[in-house]
Amino acid sequence: MKSVVIHVDSLLDSKGVESPAQAVEAFLQGFMLSQYRFDKYKREPSKEAIGPDKVTLMTSDKSLKSALDAIATDVANVTECVKMTRDWSNEPPNYGTPEYLANEAARIAKAHGIKATILGEKEMKKEKMNLLLSVSVGSEREAKIVVLDYNPKGAKKTIALVGKGVTFDSGGISIKPSLRMEEMKHDMTGAATLFGSAILAAKRKIKNRVITILAFTENMPDGRATQPGGVITARNGLTVEVVNTDAEGRLILADVLDYAHDFKPDCIVNAATLTGAVVVALGKQCCGIMGNDDAFVQSLVKLGQDNFERMWQLPLFDEYMDDMRTDCADMKNVGNDGNGGTIRGGIFLKQFIRKGMKWAHLDIAATAWGMGHIPYYPRKGGSGMHVRTVAQFLAEF
């Protein structure tokens, strides 16, 4: 398929759209996002083109003609960033290592005028990120943190994004079952999603400053790996009994969330494939979202609805912490009864958010991959969902 001509007038009566421009944008996004394939490691990749080489838009609506170029450019940028997120999520773990993804993030960010800094484990030790290091200690591959600073002249507000980037999650000593363990290459999709959002925001030249912090590591078992029952001191001074090493994402995020405050942001948003429990609670129709400010959380929920990247707010009542107390530390990383697993993950993270800071936590474990029931998402593999929503939030906050 070399060329496609679209008569956009036929889209103008579409249900659920508020303007002709919105109808065209929605159609083009769906059309372009459906054109995706990940076969770079096949000996003979498909020679069939992925989508058309050229798309021509035609309309008799004079008021719409002037907007078409801008719409087409933005859709191309959206498509590029969503597909990049999918590619990262689909990368095999022996290729998509912490070092590889950190270097790729820095390379791509710099090409978009974004300052990039990579921290190794030496720097993490200086920052007292002991919870994060307790996860990476079992891996032969060094953990990496990438700090990206998009800082336009005259920036109005500062937003911090924090992404979980576990490039392979075996569960550590609390090892996972072998069934579908290969899918744990997707456990870095929180970082991939926020990276795609940050690059899209830069392409749109938004007016807010965006600090994106991506924490990449593996969670592996070996003789040095953290043992269940170990007590670790977090960057903010709280002590954590690690009861289950497969609840590692919250340990990583805890230190990095605390670190994010150093940039004095107006708000913090984190994304992570944090809990399998969110799939049980909500299915694959939406992601879970939690936070410490209902109006702030609902602003993200509204944008998710607008982009059909739906979110559902879950509570963070203080009582959820009661089951996470322990005799030998300030808290443990999981509850006793196994109930409310997604919320327990969120309430754990809340302990690392300082007073007065607006914060939202996206648990995207249900929506990060395998979203083939929606026509413009791949049947298997990374979805790239939530890139559009977060990028819009970055511009409008």
C-alpha positions in Angstrom: 0.0 0.0 0.0 1.9 3.0 -1.3 -0.6 5.7 -1.0 -4.0 6.4 0.7 -6.4 9.1 -0.1 -8.9 9.9 2.8 -12.0 12.1 2.1 -12.3 13.5 5.6 -15.8 14.9 5.0 -17.1 11.4 5.6 -15.8 11.6 9.2 -17.4 14.8 10.2 -20.6 13.2 11.5 -18.8 10.7 13.7 -20.3 10.2 17.1 -18.5 11.3 20.2 -16.4 14.1 18.6 -16.8 17.8 19.3 -15.3 19.2 16.1 -14.3 18.3 12.5 -10.6 18.6 13.5 -11.1 16.2 16.4 -12.8 13.7 14.1 -9.9 13.8 11.7 -7.3 13.5 14.4 -9.0 10.5 16.0 -9.3 8.7 12.7 -5.7 9.3 11.8 -4.4 8.3 15.2 -6.4 5.0 15.0 -5.3 4.4 11.4 -1.6 5.0 12.0 -1.4 3.3 15.4 -2.8 0.1 13.9 0.2 0.0 11.5 2.7 -1.8 13.7 4.9 -4.8 13.6 7.9 -6.0 15.8 10.0 -8.5 13.8 13.5 -7.0 13.9 15.0 -10.2 15.2 13.6 -12.5 12.6 16.1 -13.9 10.1 13.7 -12.8 7.3 11.6 -9.9 8.5 8.5 -9.3 6.6 9.0 -7.2 3.4 5.4 -6.1 3.4 5.2 -2.4 4.1 3.8 -1.3 7.5 1.2 1.2 6.4 1.2 3.6 3.4 4.1 5.7 2.3 1.8 8.6 1.8 -1.5 9.7 3.2 -3.5 12.4 1.4 -6.3 14.2 3.2 -9.1 15.8 1.1 -11.9 18.0 2.3 -14.4 20.6 1.0 -14.5 22.3 4.4 -12.4 25.4 3.8 -12.2 26.1 7.6 -10.6 22.6 8.1 -8.0 22.8 5.3 -5.7 25.1 7.2 -5.7 22.8 10.2 -4.9 19.6 8.3 -1.2 20.1 8.1 -0.9 20.7 11.8 -3.1 17.7 12.6 -1.1 15.4 10.3 2.2 16.6 11.8 1.0 15.9 15.4 -0.4 12.5 14.5 2.9 11.6 13.0 4.6 12.6 16.2 2.1 10.7 18.3 2.6 7.6 16.2 6.4 7.8 16.4 6.3 8.1 20.2 3.7 5.4 20.8 5.6 3.0 18.5 8.8 3.8 20.2 7.2 2.9 23.6 6.0 -0.4 22.0 9.4 -1.2 20.7 11.0 -0.6 24.0 8.5 -2.8 25.8 8.9 -5.6 23.2 12.7 -5.6 23.3 14.1 -9.0 24.4 15.7 -8.7 27.9 19.1 -9.9 26.7 19.1 -6.9 24.3 17.0 -4.4 26.2 19.3 -4.2 29.2 19.5 -1.4 31.7 22.6 0.0 30.1 21.1 -0.2 26.6 17.9 1.5 27.4 19.6 4.2 29.5 21.9 5.0 26.6 19.0 5.0 24.1 17.0 7.3 26.3 19.9 9.7 26.6 20.6 9.6 22.8 17.0 10.2 21.8 16.5 12.9 24.4 19.5 14.9 23.4 18.4 14.8 19.8 15.2 16.6 21.0 17.1 19.2 23.0 16.6 17.5 26.3 19.4 17.4 28.9 20.2 13.8 29.8 22.2 12.5 32.8 22.9 8.8 33.5 23.5 7.6 37.1 25.3 4.4 37.8 25.2 2.4 41.1 28.1 4.4 42.4 26.0 7.5 42.3 23.0 5.6 43.6 25.0 4.6 46.7 25.9 8.3 47.3 22.2 9.1 47.1 21.5 6.4 49.6 19.1 4.6 47.2 19.3 1.4 49.2 15.9 0.1 48.3 16.7 0.3 44.6 20.1 -1.3 45.1 18.5 -4.1 47.1 16.7 -5.1 43.8 19.7 -4.7 41.5 22.2 -6.5 43.8 21.1 -10.0 42.4 21.9 -9.0 38.8 25.2 -9.2 36.9 24.0 -6.1 35.0 24.4 -2.7 36.7 21.3 -0.6 37.4 21.0 2.7 35.7 18.9 5.8 36.3 18.4 8.3 33.5 17.4 11.9 34.4 16.0 13.9 31.5 15.4 17.6 31.8 13.2 19.3 29.3 13.4 23.0 30.4 11.9 25.5 27.9 12.6 29.2 28.3 10.0 30.8 30.5 8.7 27.4 31.8 5.5 27.9 33.8 5.5 24.8 36.0 7.7 21.8 36.7 6.4 18.2 36.5 8.3 15.2 37.6 7.7 11.8 35.9 9.1 8.6 37.6 9.1 5.4 35.6 9.7 1.8 36.7 12.1 0.1 34.3 12.6 -3.5 35.4 14.1 -4.9 32.2 13.5 -8.4 33.4 11.7 -9.5 36.5 12.3 -13.1 37.6 10.9 -12.3 41.1 14.3 -12.6 42.7 14.5 -15.1 45.5 10.7 -15.1 45.7 10.9 -16.4 42.1 7.9 -16.4 39.8 6.3 -19.4 38.2 7.9 -20.3 34.8 4.5 -20.0 33.0 4.6 -16.7 31.0 7.7 -15.5 32.8 9.0 -14.4 29.3 6.4 -11.6 29.5 8.4 -10.1 32.3 10.5 -8.3 29.7 7.5 -5.9 29.7 8.1 -4.9 33.3 9.9 -1.8 32.1 6.9 -0.4 30.3 6.2 2.2 33.0 9.6 3.8 32.1 9.0 3.3 28.4 5.5 5.0 28.6 6.8 8.0 30.4 9.8 8.3 28.1 7.4 8.3 25.1 5.3 10.9 26.7 8.2 13.2 27.5 9.5 13.0 23.9 6.1 13.7 22.5 5.8 16.7 24.9 9.2 18.0 23.6 8.1 17.6 20.0 5.0 19.7 20.8 7.2 22.3 22.4 5.1 22.5 25.5 5.7 25.4 28.0 6.1 23.3 31.2 9.4 21.9 32.4 9.4 18.1 32.6 11.9 16.1 34.7 11.7 12.5 33.6 13.5 9.9 35.9 13.7 6.4 34.6 15.1 3.6 36.8 16.3 0.6 34.9 17.4 -2.7 36.6 16.9 -6.4 36.6 15.4 -8.4 39.4 17.4 -11.7 39.5 18.2 -14.4 42.0 21.8 -15.2 42.9 24.0 -15.7 46.0 24.0 -11.9 46.7 20.3 -11.3 46.0 18.2 -9.7 48.8 16.7 -12.4 51.0 13.1 -12.3 52.2 13.2 -10.9 55.7 16.0 -8.5 55.0 15.6 -4.9 56.4 16.7 -2.0 54.1 16.9 1.7 54.9 15.3 3.8 52.2 16.6 7.1 50.9 14.1 9.0 53.1 15.2 7.1 56.2 12.3 4.7 56.5 13.2 1.1 57.1 11.5 -1.6 55.1 11.3 -5.3 55.7 11.4 -7.0 52.3 9.0 -9.9 52.8 8.6 -10.6 49.1 11.3 -9.9 46.6 8.8 -10.0 43.8 7.2 -6.8 45.1 10.3 -5.0 43.9 8.8 -2.3 41.8 7.7 -0.3 44.8 11.2 -0.5 46.3 12.7 1.0 43.2 10.0 3.7 42.9 10.2 4.6 46.6 13.8 5.8 46.4 13.3 7.5 43.0 10.1 9.2 44.1 12.0 10.7 47.1 14.8 11.7 44.7 12.3 13.5 42.4 11.5 16.0 45.2 15.0 17.4 44.9 14.0 19.0 41.6 11.2 21.0 43.4 8.4 20.0 41.0 4.8 21.2 41.3 3.6 17.6 41.0 4.9 14.0 40.5 3.4 11.3 38.3 4.7 7.8 38.3 3.9 4.9 36.1 4.6 1.2 36.7 3.6 -2.3 35.9 3.3 -2.6 39.6 0.8 -5.4 40.5 -0.8 -8.3 38.9 -3.7 -7.6 41.3 -4.8 -4.6 39.2 -5.6 -7.1 36.4 -7.8 -9.0 38.8 -9.5 -5.8 40.1 -10.1 -4.0 36.8 -9.4 -6.4 33.9 -7.8 -5.1 30.8 -10.2 -2.3 30.2 -8.4 0.4 32.1 -5.4 1.1 34.4 -5.6 1.8 38.1 -4.8 5.3 39.3 -4.2 6.4 42.9 -3.0 9.6 44.5 -3.1 12.0 47.4 -5.2 14.7 45.8 -8.6 13.7 44.3 -8.9 16.7 42.0 -5.4 16.2 40.7 -6.1 12.5 40.1 -9.4 13.1 38.4 -7.8 15.6 36.0 -5.7 12.6 34.7 -8.8 10.4 34.7 -10.6 13.0 32.5 -7.7 13.2 30.0 -7.6 9.4 29.9 -11.3 9.3 29.0 -10.7 11.9 26.3 -8.0 9.7 24.7 -9.8 6.4 25.3 -6.9 5.4 27.6 -9.2 4.9 30.5 -8.2 5.0 34.2 -10.1 4.1 37.3 -9.3 5.7 40.7 -8.8 3.4 43.7 -8.7 4.6 47.3 -5.7 5.1 49.5 -7.2 5.1 52.9 -4.6 5.3 55.7 -6.0 2.0 57.2 -4.5 0.1 54.3 -1.1 0.6 55.9 -2.2 -1.2 59.1 -1.5 -4.6 57.5 1.9 -3.5 56.3 3.4 -2.9 59.8 6.1 -5.1 61.1 7.9 -5.6 64.4 11.4 -5.3 63.0 11.1 -2.2 60.7 8.9 0.8 60.0 6.9 -1.2 57.4 7.2 -4.2 55.1 6.7 -4.2 51.3 3.6 -6.4 51.2 0.5 -7.0 53.4 -0.3 -10.1 55.3 -3.6 -11.2 53.9 -3.0 -10.8 50.2 -6.1 -8.6 49.7 -6.1 -5.2 48.0 -2.8 -5.8 46.4 -2.9 -2.9 44.0 -3.9 -0.4 46.7 -1.3 -1.8 49.1 1.3 -1.0 46.4 0.0 2.5 46.1 -0.2 3.1 49.9 3.4 1.9 50.2 4.5 4.5 47.6 2.5 7.2 49.3 4.9 7.0 52.3 7.6 8.5 50.1 5.7 11.5 49.0 6.4 14.6 51.0 3.7 16.8 52.6 2.2 19.3 50.1 3.3 17.4 47.0 0.6 16.5 44.5 1.2 12.9 43.3 -0.5 10.3 41.1 0.4 6.7 40.7 -0.5 4.8 37.5 -0.5 1.0 37.8 -0.5 0.0 34.2 0.1 -3.7 34.6 -3.2 -4.5 33.0 -2.8 -2.2 29.9 0.9 -2.3 29.2 0.7 -5.2 26.8 -1.8 -7.6 25.2 -4.4 -5.0 24.3 -5.5 -6.6 21.1 -9.2 -6.3 21.9 -8.8 -2.7 20.8 -8.3 -2.6 17.0 -5.5 -0.1 16.8 -3.4 -1.9 19.4 -1.2 -4.9 18.6 -2.7 -8.3 19.4 0.4 -9.2 21.4 3.2 -7.2 22.9 3.5 -3.7 24.1 0.5 -1.4 23.6 2.0 2.1 24.1 -1.2 3.0 25.9 -1.2 6.1 28.1 1.5 7.9 26.2 -1.1 10.3 24.6 -2.8 10.9 27.9 0.4 11.7 29.9 1.7 13.9 27.1 -1.5 15.9 27.1 -1.3 16.3 30.8 2.2 17.6 30.6 1.0 20.4 28.3 -2.1 21.3 30.2 -1.1 21.1 33.8 
